[in-house]
Structure formats: C-alpha cells, structure tokens
Amino acid sequence: MELKKYIIIFSSILLIASTEIKASEECFERTSRAIFKFNMGFDNAILEPIAKGYNKLPEPIKNGTSNFTSNIATLLSIPNHLAQGNLKGAGDATASFLINSTIGIIGLANPAEKMGLKAQKEDVGQTLGAYGVGPGCYFVLPILGPTTARDSIGMIADTFVDPFAHVTWREKELLGASGNQFDYLAVKGTTAVDFRADNEVNFDSLEENSIDLYASFKSLYLQNRENKINNSSESEDDWGSLDN
C-alpha cells in the first residue's frame, strides 16, 4: 500500500512538472542515451535472435500468436474508449474481443476483423492526450524503451484499468478468471517478440541509414504516439505500434 502511494505521488509530481515541456525536450538525455545503448545491446544479444527464430515458425503459428496477444490487448482499449466518451469504439472493441475469444478459439483467429470489426488500440496515455494533457519530456526506460512523462504515468495506470493486468499482474479474480504475474510477462514478452519479428527489415534499415539512431527512434515514437492520440490513419503504418 505504501509503494502504491509513493508511485502515485511521484507520478503526479513528474506530470505536473513536465506539462509545459515539449516532448522534443529531454528529461535526462545523457542517461537516456546510455539506457538506449543498453537496450540496443539487449536487442542484439537476445531479442533479435529470438525474433529471427520466431520468423521461421510456420505462418499459421505466427498468425495465431499475433492474434492471441492482440486480442488480449483489446481488453485495455475498452475502458479507455469509455473514458474518452467513444461508445462506438468501446462497443466495437467489446464485440471484437467476445467474437475472437469464442468463435476465434481464445483469440487464435480473428473472425471479428472479417466481420468489419477492427478494434482500435487505446491506452491511458492516449486517453490523457485526448483530454489535452501534454506529453511532457521524453526519456528512455530500460527494456521498455522510449516514453514520455505522460506515457510513463499511463503505463502505470494501465495496470489498474486493464482487466488482463488485474487477473495476472495483480492476481485478482475477475468473472472467474485468474492468473499470475508470469502470465502477464509471458504475453507482454511475446507481444514484443512478435513486433520485433514483424519489423525485422525496418529495424535493420533504420540501423544502417540513421546518422543518429537514438534521434531516429525518438522521432518515430513521438510521431506514432501523436498519430494515435489524434486517431490518424497514419498510426497504422509499416511499424505497427511503437508503444511500450
């Protein structure tokens, strides 16, 4: 309980202190660049080899895994659509999850999309942005990657509003469903591998052609988040989702 209180206090101070700072400005650039270098080392040594192995799996297995993790991510979108007053979005996301979880065999298939239901992904960071909360300054987290003051607070808040996080990370029973923290980390890790595998060529191209790789990733992340907050069609590009 004490830890939760300190997290809330720290998050509030960080958000208030950075509301007037543009996202292009840095909170701790030297530290962020060092963390970015560590993250790239982690990617080269662990994530990239796993992603390349994942890409060699049969297409049905890859598609099923991607559909499964995407379906679980839809759960976080439902309360955020509601918080933004987007009842249609909440309805589409709910219908998509229910159809894919039943007819789609626990989300391994995506019949909802064939029915015209495309669940747009939303998180607390996007909800805050929709209400006019500025991004605050930019920085990089170990393993989790690029973020902003607003989005880092959003990541913490996500675990309170995401039903999947409740039954796994927080180990609470919800409608008879329960899980543990390993389940949460397994799904998040698989999501990261799936994203890395889908963008293998893009990552290689960026590394080869960027004069400043750190600045390139920063620009991509900020553009992606802005597009998602504005519900721009450009938010669904070759990179998929650059979120944490």
Buried (B, 14 or more C-beta within 10 A) or exposed (E): EEEEEEEEEEBEEBBEEBBEBEBEEBBEBEEBBEBBEEBBEEBEEEBBEBBEEBBEEEEEEBBBBBBBBBBBBBBBBBBBBBBBEBEEBBBBBBBBBEBBBEEBEEBBBBBBBEEEBEBBBBBBBBBBBBEEBBBBBBBBBEEBBBBBBBBBBBBBBBBEBBBBBBBBBBEEEEEEEEBEEEBBEBBBEBBBBBBBBBBBEBBEEBEEEEEEBBEBBBBBBBBBBBBBBEBEEEBBBEBBBBBB
